[in-house]
Amino acid sequence: MLKLIDVCRVFGGLHALTNVTLTVSEGRVVGLIGPNGAGKTTLINSISGLDHPTRGRIIFRDQDISRAPPHKITAAGIARTYQNIRLFGEMTALENLLIGQHGRGQATPFEAFVFAPRFLREERALRERARALLERFGMADAADARAGSLPYGDQRRLEIARAMATDPKLLLLDEPTAGMNPVETRELGEQILRLRDEGMTILVIEHDMALIQQVCDEIYVLNFGQIIAQGTHEQIKHDPAVIQAYLGEDDDGAA
């Protein structure tokens, strides 16, 4: 579904990504891990259109999106969350999900202004879908609560629900469990697996290895902007290059 081919991103003299090649197959959960500063967020920004590769290609469903703007990439079927929560804090949870669906309606501004029948039908359908998403993420009772007042774990779930509101084919999760406790992390992992079982394809960036082990079919390891390992959790946890990247051991095994 998604292919990155020799993707490079250079900021001045800094090589944030160097010849990154990876594949996310349809219906799978793929993990991207690596130490702080490895280039993970730069990579997800490049996929989602917030940034663009200096060189290389990003192919989504046989379409080159390397230079596409964010709204075109969203329309193509890619949605994302952020490492730092970016909800509309003064709006309700339901309103945040309605905003996530803003590209789904067909009614014209004039029809909205005069409350035409098509606009009213669409508005009703979008609200029903937003409430269904809240129900799906266990937040039905929070529909009318201000997003900024919700507990941190609920804000994380709401951001994922808002991404789902765009009806994506590929979901990019940037550290979705940051700040969550172990119970919340496991529950979110179960939700991710349910999404996969329903056909969603997911690329997840995460530091929490318990979540990575729980949900990922395949894992890529990024260090200093380069892929240094690829495989299952069992394969990568014993990879010498991965151990050195995380623990800083030298060739003799000394830290």
Phi, psi and omega in degrees: 000314179236133177227130170253128185238108177051046182284128176235144172223120183242127174250102186063243177260003182267124177268094181286325175227136181228110174050049179280122177234122177207161181228135173244109183278153183299137176078017181237159173253118181247132180261146173234115182236167179162161179297165174304137180082009183285341181111012185296312181291326174301320181294314181292328175296323179292321179293320186273357175091000175288340175218170180225145180297147171288321176216166178095178185228145173240117185246124177237116180051049177068013179243131179283115181248018186303326183245010184286146176285162185304319184292328177290322180292320176298316179297330180287339176122023177244130176232157182217161167247177185235152177301318173258124186305133181233053174278164170273094192297331182275351178266162178285167176301317179297317180296324177299322179285329175295320177298322178298341181258013189300335181272000185271336183283153180247352182293144180279163175304323179295318179297323177293320182296321183262007181054051180293157182305319181297318178299316181295321178296315180296317180299319179295317181294320180293322178293321178296320179291321178298317179294326177294322178293319177299319177298318182299325181262015175069031185234025183301324182286350183260011186306319185260008179277145177294129186303321182291345181264355182287153172303154187303316180298323178292324176297320176299314180295322179296322179295321176294319178299321179295321176298320179294335181296339179280359180060056184281162169261333178231128181248125178256118182248115181260100181050062186292340182255012180303126179086356180274153174276170184302323180293315178297322180296314180295320179297320178293323176300320178295324177294319178299318179294324176296319177298317178299316182295337177273001175108359180287140174258134189224134169246120185240127172262127186201145173267336183283104184290337176297318178292316179303315179295324183291320193248338194272133173279330183209150184227137169249142178246125182250135177214128183050040175079008181233145174285121182250349179198157180206139178156195176283171178301318180296324181289315187282334183289343177255003182287124182302323181294324179289316178300317180294320181296322183272326186255346177071032179280148176270187186297336181269001179086008179267138180288000000 
